[in-house]
Structures are given as C-alpha cells and as structure tokens.
Amino acid sequence: MKITMEWAWTALAHHLPSDPAVWDPSGVAAAVARHQNDLVLVPEQPAPDTAWRAAAFLHTLAVCPALESPMNEFYAAAATRSYLRVAGARQLPSPEELGDLVEAAKLGQADVAAVAEELRARIQDPLSASLPGLAQDT
C-alpha cells in the first residue's frame, strides 16, 4: 500500500485541530514520493516494505518540514501511525515512540534505514487490505 498526495493532505487536515500554515508543501510531496519509491539499487537490499515506506514518509517529513514546529513533528508521527494502521500493521508503535523517531531523524541521529528497523521491530506483518486513498503497490 502506498500513500497518495490526497491521503497525505487528508491526514494533515484530520490530525491537526487548526489550520496550520504550510510553509513548504514540497516537503509533503517529497515524503509521498520517497514513500512510493520501489527502486532497489543494491542486490542484497530487500524491496521496500510497510516499515520502510512508513520510515521514508516519517523521515522525510522530519528533515524537510512542511509545517511550523512542533506541528510538523506531530503531523509526521500521527500520519505515520495512521498509515501503519491502514496498511494493516497488527501492532502499532506508540505516539511517544514515533515522536522519538521523528526527533532522532530531525537531529540527524537516525537515517531512513534506522527508522525502518525500529518500526519493523514494533509492528507485525501487515494484513493485505485495500483502502480508499492508498494506492496498491505496483
């Protein structure tokens, strides 16, 4: 399952109680594009999975903030948790765990691979389901 631009903006409207100032909408576009990537350049590297896709979305929002802080960090964590839920993760990381991952990414202490590894340790295999607003992997 892949996040679409429509889903990302809907998640922003859903999770943020006010109408935040979007400083740089290209940050959201970059997060969606990175999340959707299927390219594997290293032969031993596995294809992107749900944890990697969630990590790519979270990491990009953390390092390319679209919103004013702390709203950007909250959006990165909340939207990532929502994605994991609709992608079928049976166990979700807590909001606090996601907040810590956003902070680590923002400070340059965790790259996308490290974030994915942490998420993979916290979620179980996703269920296969198709939901509106998310595109199927192709």
MODELLER restraints for C-alpha pairs under 7 A, 6 or more apart:
rsr = mdl.restraints
at = mdl.atoms
rsr.add(forms.Gaussian(group=physical.xy_distance, feature=features.Distance(at['CA:1:A'], at['CA:87:A']), mean=6.02, stdev=0.5))
rsr.add(forms.Gaussian(group=physical.xy_distance, feature=features.Distance(at['CA:1:A'], at['CA:134:A']), mean=6.03, stdev=0.5))
rsr.add(forms.Gaussian(group=physical.xy_distance, feature=features.Distance(at['CA:1:A'], at['CA:135:A']), mean=5.66, stdev=0.5))
rsr.add(forms.Gaussian(group=physical.xy_distance, feature=features.Distance(at['CA:1:A'], at['CA:136:A']), mean=4.55, stdev=0.5))
rsr.add(forms.Gaussian(group=physical.xy_distance, feature=features.Distance(at['CA:1:A'], at['CA:137:A']), mean=5.28, stdev=0.5))
rsr.add(forms.Gaussian(group=physical.xy_distance, feature=features.Distance(at['CA:2:A'], at['CA:36:A']), mean=5.79, stdev=0.5))
rsr.add(forms.Gaussian(group=physical.xy_distance, feature=features.Distance(at['CA:2:A'], at['CA:134:A']), mean=5.32, stdev=0.5))
rsr.add(forms.Gaussian(group=physical.xy_distance, feature=features.Distance(at['CA:2:A'], at['CA:135:A']), mean=4.97, stdev=0.5))
rsr.add(forms.Gaussian(group=physical.xy_distance, feature=features.Distance(at['CA:2:A'], at['CA:136:A']), mean=6.00, stdev=0.5))
rsr.add(forms.Gaussian(group=physical.xy_distance, feature=features.Distance(at['CA:2:A'], at['CA:137:A']), mean=6.25, stdev=0.5))
rsr.add(forms.Gaussian(group=physical.xy_distance, feature=features.Distance(at['CA:3:A'], at['CA:32:A']), mean=6.21, stdev=0.5))
rsr.add(forms.Gaussian(group=physical.xy_distance, feature=features.Distance(at['CA:3:A'], at['CA:36:A']), mean=6.99, stdev=0.5))
rsr.add(forms.Gaussian(group=physical.xy_distance, feature=features.Distance(at['CA:3:A'], at['CA:134:A']), mean=5.07, stdev=0.5))
rsr.add(forms.Gaussian(group=physical.xy_distance, feature=features.Distance(at['CA:3:A'], at['CA:135:A']), mean=6.51, stdev=0.5))
rsr.add(forms.Gaussian(group=physical.xy_distance, feature=features.Distance(at['CA:4:A'], at['CA:32:A']), mean=6.45, stdev=0.5))
rsr.add(forms.Gaussian(group=physical.xy_distance, feature=features.Distance(at['CA:4:A'], at['CA:133:A']), mean=6.38, stdev=0.5))
rsr.add(forms.Gaussian(group=physical.xy_distance, feature=features.Distance(at['CA:4:A'], at['CA:134:A']), mean=5.81, stdev=0.5))
rsr.add(forms.Gaussian(group=physical.xy_distance, feature=features.Distance(at['CA:4:A'], at['CA:135:A']), mean=6.67, stdev=0.5))
rsr.add(forms.Gaussian(group=physical.xy_distance, feature=features.Distance(at['CA:5:A'], at['CA:29:A']), mean=6.83, stdev=0.5))
rsr.add(forms.Gaussian(group=physical.xy_distance, feature=features.Distance(at['CA:5:A'], at['CA:32:A']), mean=6.48, stdev=0.5))
rsr.add(forms.Gaussian(group=physical.xy_distance, feature=features.Distance(at['CA:6:A'], at['CA:133:A']), mean=6.57, stdev=0.5))
rsr.add(forms.Gaussian(group=physical.xy_distance, feature=features.Distance(at['CA:7:A'], at['CA:133:A']), mean=5.18, stdev=0.5))
rsr.add(forms.Gaussian(group=physical.xy_distance, feature=features.Distance(at['CA:7:A'], at['CA:134:A']), mean=6.79, stdev=0.5))
rsr.add(forms.Gaussian(group=physical.xy_distance, feature=features.Distance(at['CA:11:A'], at['CA:79:A']), mean=5.90, stdev=0.5))
rsr.add(forms.Gaussian(group=physical.xy_distance, feature=features.Distance(at['CA:12:A'], at['CA:75:A']), mean=6.40, stdev=0.5))
rsr.add(forms.Gaussian(group=physical.xy_distance, feature=features.Distance(at['CA:15:A'], at['CA:75:A']), mean=6.81, stdev=0.5))
rsr.add(forms.Gaussian(group=physical.xy_distance, feature=features.Distance(at['CA:15:A'], at['CA:78:A']), mean=6.75, stdev=0.5))
rsr.add(forms.Gaussian(group=physical.xy_distance, feature=features.Distance(at['CA:20:A'], at['CA:67:A']), mean=6.97, stdev=0.5))
rsr.add(forms.Gaussian(group=physical.xy_distance, feature=features.Distance(at['CA:21:A'], at['CA:67:A']), mean=6.24, stdev=0.5))
rsr.add(forms.Gaussian(group=physical.xy_distance, feature=features.Distance(at['CA:21:A'], at['CA:68:A']), mean=6.82, stdev=0.5))
rsr.add(forms.Gaussian(group=physical.xy_distance, feature=features.Distance(at['CA:22:A'], at['CA:66:A']), mean=5.69, stdev=0.5))
rsr.add(forms.Gaussian(group=physical.xy_distance, feature=features.Distance(at['CA:22:A'], at['CA:67:A']), mean=4.86, stdev=0.5))
rsr.add(forms.Gaussian(group=physical.xy_distance, feature=features.Distance(at['CA:23:A'], at['CA:66:A']), mean=5.41, stdev=0.5))
rsr.add(forms.Gaussian(group=physical.xy_distance, feature=features.Distance(at['CA:23:A'], at['CA:67:A']), mean=5.43, stdev=0.5))
rsr.add(forms.Gaussian(group=physical.xy_distance, feature=features.Distance(at['CA:23:A'], at['CA:68:A']), mean=6.91, stdev=0.5))
rsr.add(forms.Gaussian(group=physical.xy_distance, feature=features.Distance(at['CA:24:A'], at['CA:66:A']), mean=4.44, stdev=0.5))
rsr.add(forms.Gaussian(group=physical.xy_distance, feature=features.Distance(at['CA:24:A'], at['CA:67:A']), mean=6.89, stdev=0.5))
rsr.add(forms.Gaussian(group=physical.xy_distance, feature=features.Distance(at['CA:25:A'], at['CA:66:A']), mean=5.48, stdev=0.5))
rsr.add(forms.Gaussian(group=physical.xy_distance, feature=features.Distance(at['CA:27:A'], at['CA:61:A']), mean=6.21, stdev=0.5))
rsr.add(forms.Gaussian(group=physical.xy_distance, feature=features.Distance(at['CA:27:A'], at['CA:64:A']), mean=5.07, stdev=0.5))
rsr.add(forms.Gaussian(group=physical.xy_distance, feature=features.Distance(at['CA:27:A'], at['CA:65:A']), mean=5.82, stdev=0.5))
rsr.add(forms.Gaussian(group=physical.xy_distance, feature=features.Distance(at['CA:27:A'], at['CA:66:A']), mean=4.92, stdev=0.5))
rsr.add(forms.Gaussian(group=physical.xy_distance, feature=features.Distance(at['CA:28:A'], at['CA:61:A']), mean=6.61, stdev=0.5))
rsr.add(forms.Gaussian(group=physical.xy_distance, feature=features.Distance(at['CA:28:A'], at['CA:66:A']), mean=6.26, stdev=0.5))
rsr.add(forms.Gaussian(group=physical.xy_distance, feature=features.Distance(at['CA:30:A'], at['CA:60:A']), mean=6.90, stdev=0.5))
rsr.add(forms.Gaussian(group=physical.xy_distance, feature=features.Distance(at['CA:31:A'], at['CA:56:A']), mean=6.73, stdev=0.5))
rsr.add(forms.Gaussian(group=physical.xy_distance, feature=features.Distance(at['CA:31:A'], at['CA:57:A']), mean=4.70, stdev=0.5))
rsr.add(forms.Gaussian(group=physical.xy_distance, feature=features.Distance(at['CA:31:A'], at['CA:60:A']), mean=4.99, stdev=0.5))
rsr.add(forms.Gaussian(group=physical.xy_distance, feature=features.Distance(at['CA:31:A'], at['CA:61:A']), mean=5.93, stdev=0.5))
rsr.add(forms.Gaussian(group=physical.xy_distance, feature=features.Distance(at['CA:32:A'], at['CA:57:A']), mean=6.31, stdev=0.5))
rsr.add(forms.Gaussian(group=physical.xy_distance, feature=features.Distance(at['CA:34:A'], at['CA:56:A']), mean=5.94, stdev=0.5))
rsr.add(forms.Gaussian(group=physical.xy_distance, feature=features.Distance(at['CA:34:A'], at['CA:57:A']), mean=6.76, stdev=0.5))
rsr.add(forms.Gaussian(group=physical.xy_distance, feature=features.Distance(at['CA:35:A'], at['CA:53:A']), mean=4.68, stdev=0.5))
rsr.add(forms.Gaussian(group=physical.xy_distance, feature=features.Distance(at['CA:35:A'], at['CA:54:A']), mean=6.86, stdev=0.5))
rsr.add(forms.Gaussian(group=physical.xy_distance, feature=features.Distance(at['CA:35:A'], at['CA:56:A']), mean=5.14, stdev=0.5))
rsr.add(forms.Gaussian(group=physical.xy_distance, feature=features.Distance(at['CA:35:A'], at['CA:57:A']), mean=5.28, stdev=0.5))
rsr.add(forms.Gaussian(group=physical.xy_distance, feature=features.Distance(at['CA:38:A'], at['CA:47:A']), mean=6.88, stdev=0.5))
rsr.add(forms.Gaussian(group=physical.xy_distance, feature=features.Distance(at['CA:38:A'], at['CA:48:A']), mean=6.29, stdev=0.5))
rsr.add(forms.Gaussian(group=physical.xy_distance, feature=features.Distance(at['CA:40:A'], at['CA:47:A']), mean=6.26, stdev=0.5))
rsr.add(forms.Gaussian(group=physical.xy_distance, feature=features.Distance(at['CA:51:A'], at['CA:116:A']), mean=5.17, stdev=0.5))
rsr.add(forms.Gaussian(group=physical.xy_distance, feature=features.Distance(at['CA:51:A'], at['CA:119:A']), mean=5.64, stdev=0.5))
rsr.add(forms.Gaussian(group=physical.xy_distance, feature=features.Distance(at['CA:51:A'], at['CA:120:A']), mean=5.39, stdev=0.5))
rsr.add(forms.Gaussian(group=physical.xy_distance, feature=features.Distance(at['CA:52:A'], at['CA:116:A']), mean=4.77, stdev=0.5))
rsr.add(forms.Gaussian(group=physical.xy_distance, feature=features.Distance(at['CA:54:A'], at['CA:80:A']), mean=5.81, stdev=0.5))
rsr.add(forms.Gaussian(group=physical.xy_distance, feature=features.Distance(at['CA:54:A'], at['CA:83:A']), mean=6.99, stdev=0.5))
rsr.add(forms.Gaussian(group=physical.xy_distance, feature=features.Distance(at['CA:54:A'], at['CA:84:A']), mean=6.86, stdev=0.5))
rsr.add(forms.Gaussian(group=physical.xy_distance, feature=features.Distance(at['CA:55:A'], at['CA:112:A']), mean=5.71, stdev=0.5))
rsr.add(forms.Gaussian(group=physical.xy_distance, feature=features.Distance(at['CA:55:A'], at['CA:115:A']), mean=5.43, stdev=0.5))
rsr.add(forms.Gaussian(group=physical.xy_distance, feature=features.Distance(at['CA:55:A'], at['CA:116:A']), mean=4.94, stdev=0.5))
rsr.add(forms.Gaussian(group=physical.xy_distance, feature=features.Distance(at['CA:56:A'], at['CA:112:A']), mean=5.73, stdev=0.5))
rsr.add(forms.Gaussian(group=physical.xy_distance, feature=features.Distance(at['CA:57:A'], at['CA:80:A']), mean=6.97, stdev=0.5))
rsr.add(forms.Gaussian(group=physical.xy_distance, feature=features.Distance(at['CA:58:A'], at['CA:76:A']), mean=5.25, stdev=0.5))
rsr.add(forms.Gaussian(group=physical.xy_distance, feature=features.Distance(at['CA:58:A'], at['CA:77:A']), mean=6.72, stdev=0.5))
rsr.add(forms.Gaussian(group=physical.xy_distance, feature=features.Distance(at['CA:58:A'], at['CA:80:A']), mean=6.07, stdev=0.5))
rsr.add(forms.Gaussian(group=physical.xy_distance, feature=features.Distance(at['CA:58:A'], at['CA:102:A']), mean=6.62, stdev=0.5))
rsr.add(forms.Gaussian(group=physical.xy_distance, feature=features.Distance(at['CA:59:A'], at['CA:102:A']), mean=6.73, stdev=0.5))
rsr.add(forms.Gaussian(group=physical.xy_distance, feature=features.Distance(at['CA:59:A'], at['CA:105:A']), mean=5.73, stdev=0.5))
rsr.add(forms.Gaussian(group=physical.xy_distance, feature=features.Distance(at['CA:59:A'], at['CA:112:A']), mean=5.95, stdev=0.5))
rsr.add(forms.Gaussian(group=physical.xy_distance, feature=features.Distance(at['CA:61:A'], at['CA:76:A']), mean=5.76, stdev=0.5))
rsr.add(forms.Gaussian(group=physical.xy_distance, feature=features.Distance(at['CA:62:A'], at['CA:73:A']), mean=6.42, stdev=0.5))
rsr.add(forms.Gaussian(group=physical.xy_distance, feature=features.Distance(at['CA:62:A'], at['CA:76:A']), mean=6.66, stdev=0.5))
rsr.add(forms.Gaussian(group=physical.xy_distance, feature=features.Distance(at['CA:62:A'], at['CA:102:A']), mean=5.73, stdev=0.5))
rsr.add(forms.Gaussian(group=physical.xy_distance, feature=features.Distance(at['CA:62:A'], at['CA:105:A']), mean=6.10, stdev=0.5))
rsr.add(forms.Gaussian(group=physical.xy_distance, feature=features.Distance(at['CA:62:A'], at['CA:106:A']), mean=4.99, stdev=0.5))
rsr.add(forms.Gaussian(group=physical.xy_distance, feature=features.Distance(at['CA:63:A'], at['CA:105:A']), mean=6.78, stdev=0.5))
rsr.add(forms.Gaussian(group=physical.xy_distance, feature=features.Distance(at['CA:63:A'], at['CA:106:A']), mean=5.20, stdev=0.5))
rsr.add(forms.Gaussian(group=physical.xy_distance, feature=features.Distance(at['CA:65:A'], at['CA:72:A']), mean=6.04, stdev=0.5))
rsr.add(forms.Gaussian(group=physical.xy_distance, feature=features.Distance(at['CA:66:A'], at['CA:72:A']), mean=6.53, stdev=0.5))
rsr.add(forms.Gaussian(group=physical.xy_distance, feature=features.Distance(at['CA:73:A'], at['CA:102:A']), mean=6.37, stdev=0.5))
rsr.add(forms.Gaussian(group=physical.xy_distance, feature=features.Distance(at['CA:76:A'], at['CA:102:A']), mean=7.00, stdev=0.5))
rsr.add(forms.Gaussian(group=physical.xy_distance, feature=features.Distance(at['CA:77:A'], at['CA:95:A']), mean=6.72, stdev=0.5))
rsr.add(forms.Gaussian(group=physical.xy_distance, feature=features.Distance(at['CA:77:A'], at['CA:98:A']), mean=5.26, stdev=0.5))
rsr.add(forms.Gaussian(group=physical.xy_distance, feature=features.Distance(at['CA:77:A'], at['CA:99:A']), mean=5.78, stdev=0.5))
rsr.add(forms.Gaussian(group=physical.xy_distance, feature=features.Distance(at['CA:77:A'], at['CA:102:A']), mean=6.67, stdev=0.5))
rsr.add(forms.Gaussian(group=physical.xy_distance, feature=features.Distance(at['CA:81:A'], at['CA:92:A']), mean=6.92, stdev=0.5))
rsr.add(forms.Gaussian(group=physical.xy_distance, feature=features.Distance(at['CA:84:A'], at['CA:92:A']), mean=6.99, stdev=0.5))
rsr.add(forms.Gaussian(group=physical.xy_distance, feature=features.Distance(at['CA:87:A'], at['CA:126:A']), mean=6.32, stdev=0.5))
rsr.add(forms.Gaussian(group=physical.xy_distance, feature=features.Distance(at['CA:88:A'], at['CA:126:A']), mean=4.31, stdev=0.5))
rsr.add(forms.Gaussian(group=physical.xy_distance, feature=features.Distance(at['CA:88:A'], at['CA:127:A']), mean=4.50, stdev=0.5))
rsr.add(forms.Gaussian(group=physical.xy_distance, feature=features.Distance(at['CA:88:A'], at['CA:128:A']), mean=6.56, stdev=0.5))
rsr.add(forms.Gaussian(group=physical.xy_distance, feature=features.Distance(at['CA:88:A'], at['CA:129:A']), mean=6.82, stdev=0.5))
rsr.add(forms.Gaussian(group=physical.xy_distance, feature=features.Distance(at['CA:89:A'], at['CA:123:A']), mean=5.85, stdev=0.5))
rsr.add(forms.Gaussian(group=physical.xy_distance, feature=features.Distance(at['CA:89:A'], at['CA:124:A']), mean=5.85, stdev=0.5))
rsr.add(forms.Gaussian(group=physical.xy_distance, feature=features.Distance(at['CA:89:A'], at['CA:125:A']), mean=6.15, stdev=0.5))
rsr.add(forms.Gaussian(group=physical.xy_distance, feature=features.Distance(at['CA:89:A'], at['CA:126:A']), mean=4.24, stdev=0.5))
rsr.add(forms.Gaussian(group=physical.xy_distance, feature=features.Distance(at['CA:89:A'], at['CA:127:A']), mean=6.56, stdev=0.5))
rsr.add(forms.Gaussian(group=physical.xy_distance, feature=features.Distance(at['CA:90:A'], at['CA:123:A']), mean=6.46, stdev=0.5))
rsr.add(forms.Gaussian(group=physical.xy_distance, feature=features.Distance(at['CA:90:A'], at['CA:124:A']), mean=5.48, stdev=0.5))
rsr.add(forms.Gaussian(group=physical.xy_distance, feature=features.Distance(at['CA:90:A'], at['CA:125:A']), mean=6.92, stdev=0.5))
rsr.add(forms.Gaussian(group=physical.xy_distance, feature=features.Distance(at['CA:90:A'], at['CA:126:A']), mean=6.25, stdev=0.5))
rsr.add(forms.Gaussian(group=physical.xy_distance, feature=features.Distance(at['CA:91:A'], at['CA:122:A']), mean=6.80, stdev=0.5))
rsr.add(forms.Gaussian(group=physical.xy_distance, feature=features.Distance(at['CA:91:A'], at['CA:123:A']), mean=4.80, stdev=0.5))
rsr.add(forms.Gaussian(group=physical.xy_distance, feature=features.Distance(at['CA:91:A'], at['CA:124:A']), mean=5.81, stdev=0.5))
rsr.add(forms.Gaussian(group=physical.xy_distance, feature=features.Distance(at['CA:92:A'], at['CA:122:A']), mean=6.62, stdev=0.5))
rsr.add(forms.Gaussian(group=physical.xy_distance, feature=features.Distance(at['CA:92:A'], at['CA:123:A']), mean=5.67, stdev=0.5))
rsr.add(forms.Gaussian(group=physical.xy_distance, feature=features.Distance(at['CA:93:A'], at['CA:122:A']), mean=5.75, stdev=0.5))
rsr.add(forms.Gaussian(group=physical.xy_distance, feature=features.Distance(at['CA:93:A'], at['CA:123:A']), mean=6.94, stdev=0.5))
rsr.add(forms.Gaussian(group=physical.xy_distance, feature=features.Distance(at['CA:101:A'], at['CA:115:A']), mean=6.51, stdev=0.5))
rsr.add(forms.Gaussian(group=physical.xy_distance, feature=features.Distance(at['CA:104:A'], at['CA:110:A']), mean=5.38, stdev=0.5))
rsr.add(forms.Gaussian(group=physical.xy_distance, feature=features.Distance(at['CA:105:A'], at['CA:111:A']), mean=6.21, stdev=0.5))
